[in-house]
Amino acid sequence: MIKAEFLVSHERDILGFHIKGHSGFDSSGRDIICAFVSSAAYMTANTVTEIIGADAVAEDNDGEMLVRVEKKDAEKCRIIFEGLKLHLINTEEQYPNYLKVIFTEV
């Protein structure tokens, strides 16, 4: 199962996300859930770092991705993070055995 964890401040601002795991929906290279989640995560990470230019940590390591912005950049990144959240929650509703979305206060 893929675990998509949104990192939220005490004020409920999304400061980033941490995604790890494999869905197990199909074999490697044929898994539409993994492809779907990966594509959305990369688009979000690239938008945050390259388009918005936020001060961010962005790491991709062996199927695990972490993106986290500084509190000062949370508002600039709000729309893209909210879009990813909606996208993943909708996917979780359609494929609950393959994706879990959680929220962690940081």
Secondary structure as GFF3:
##gff-version 3
##sequence-region A 1 106
A	DSSP	beta_strand	2	8	.	.	.	ID=ss1
A	DSSP	beta_strand	14	20	.	.	.	ID=ss2
A	DSSP	alpha_helix	32	46	.	.	.	ID=ss3
A	DSSP	pi_helix	47	52	.	.	.	ID=ss4
A	DSSP	beta_strand	56	61	.	.	.	ID=ss5
A	DSSP	beta_strand	64	69	.	.	.	ID=ss6
A	DSSP	three_ten_helix	71	73	.	.	.	ID=ss7
A	DSSP	alpha_helix	74	94	.	.	.	ID=ss8
A	DSSP	beta_strand	99	105	.	.	.	ID=ss9
###
